[in-house]
Amino acid sequence: MYLHGTSTINDQGHLQIGGVDTVQLAERFGTPLYIVDEQLVRQRAQQFVRAFSETDLKFQVAYASKAFSVVAMCVLAEQENLSLDVVSDGELYTALQAGFPVERIHFHGNNKTVSELDMALQANIGCFVVDNFLELDLLHERAQLQGKVANILLRISPGVEVHTHEYISTGQEDSKFGFDLGNGTAATAVATALQYDNLQLLGVHSHIGSQIFEVEGFKLAVEKVATFAVNMREQHQITFPVINMGGGFGIRYTAEDSPLAIEKYVTAIAGAVKEKFSEADYPMPEVWIEPGRSMVGDAGTTLYTVGSTKTIPGIRKYVAVDGGMTDNPRPALYQAKYEAILANRANDAVEEVVSIAGKCCESGDMLIWDLSLPEVKQGDLLAVFSTGAYNYAMASNYNRIRRPAVVFVKDGEADLVVARESLEQIVVNDLVPARFQKTTLAK
Ligand SMILES: *Cc1c(COP(=O)(O)O)cnc(C)c1O
């Protein structure tokens, strides 16, 4: 069994995370429960920052908050000297509520609305990563109205293919994101941006995909960005003070995944930047990166209580838990794979192969196929690993299931950072048209 971060099995055979017994966490906070190993998150942040500090490049490590955006996480990111990517007014609001330094907030997205642009301009955020021509025009116009100059990066689609699931691959030419490098669109975007007095072009941004286990794609992307920067210097006599190489660093979900150490990704990117830009005698740009999954992914564990089971002789045994695609839609979305153990009987010998089903009314609501476990009983606790990224963040209320609570654990302490949704909250935005009332009264 592979245990992440501070996870261990204690004397009682219980899974323990951050020095806290998960059986006690289940009693205290209920299940399903997202547990975040705070020390592991801090360690990841420090690994990125330290690796960059050793490169003598100027840098920013921006946590892609979409992976797990809650106020406490933004505060933690601030404490660890990270910058922060947001992709909606909701994520921006979360960052602002956390008191995150606005100059280190970067706004992403391929369809930012006028009100989102206004809100971000009003807040004086550090940088907009502009995705398309409409946004370029709109941002210029809105900045002019507010009498401001907005820092921008242009998101380019570098035409780099990486080996990952096609839904999470973004760098290839056929992508909804960014200005294409290959067909001259990116060059046109630079020319346009340079004409706009209320936009300050800092450089370009490239994000090639997610859950990437090799450095080749990043090196190739750096090369493309550098070539583009040199071309723009020739055409416009400008140099880019910043390049942003995105995120996408892979993590371990199951034994099939073999992620590189964080330092490997950083040194590969930094090395390629130094090489390509000094070759061209180009002023060394500041390098930004944007890890999301790799910052929080393997620090998260979801704890469920086992309920019903169904055995189909000769076929399989289904074991249902008290959550499912509502708290973790990734298996249904991208056939994502997870590992899990029985948190209350972690030392018991493996006796059967079962499949873990969620409780939603969808046959596709399966969390894990063919998982080896001790003989599972109602009331057992199932701990699913590596659920820190894109789980709470993607959680829904399908079947009007309440979103679980989130706790941070560290050094024997457990603190709630998101309360479990209440039944009242489930209907809080529901309204009944007044005319419905009338018909009832008339009867
Ligand atoms: C999603 C995203 C990230 C983070 O990706 P991870 O795979 O979670 O590291 C970074 N940058 C951009 C532009 C993204 O869209």
The ligand as an SDF file (V2000), in Angstrom:
LIG
                    3D

 15 15  0  0  0  0  0  0  0  0999 V2000
   -5.6280   24.1380  -15.1690 C   0  0  0  0  0  0  0  0  0  0  0  0
   -4.5350   25.0600  -15.4570 C   0  0  0  0  0  0  0  0  0  0  0  0
   -3.3790   25.0120  -14.6830 C   0  0  0  0  0  0  0  0  0  0  0  0
   -3.1420   23.9930  -13.6260 C   0  0  0  0  0  0  0  0  0  0  0  0
   -3.0370   22.7280  -14.1610 O   0  0  0  0  0  0  0  0  0  0  0  0
   -2.6290   21.4940  -13.2190 P   0  0  0  0  0  0  0  0  0  0  0  0
   -2.6510   20.3380  -14.1260 O   0  0  0  0  0  0  0  0  0  0  0  0
   -3.6400   21.4210  -12.1530 O   0  0  0  0  0  0  0  0  0  0  0  0
   -1.2630   21.8000  -12.7000 O   0  0  0  0  0  0  0  0  0  0  0  0
   -2.4120   25.9630  -14.9470 C   0  0  0  0  0  0  0  0  0  0  0  0
   -2.5750   26.9010  -15.9070 N   0  0  0  0  0  0  0  0  0  0  0  0
   -3.6830   26.9600  -16.6580 C   0  0  0  0  0  0  0  0  0  0  0  0
   -3.8110   28.0130  -17.6770 C   0  0  0  0  0  0  0  0  0  0  0  0
   -4.6900   26.0430  -16.4770 C   0  0  0  0  0  0  0  0  0  0  0  0
   -5.7740   26.1030  -17.2410 O   0  0  0  0  0  0  0  0  0  0  0  0
  1  2  1  0
  2  3  1  0
  2 14  2  0
  3  4  1  0
  3 10  2  0
  4  5  1  0
  5  6  1  0
  6  7  2  0
  6  8  1  0
  6  9  1  0
 10 11  1  0
 11 12  2  0
 12 13  1  0
 12 14  1  0
 14 15  1  0
M  END
$$$$
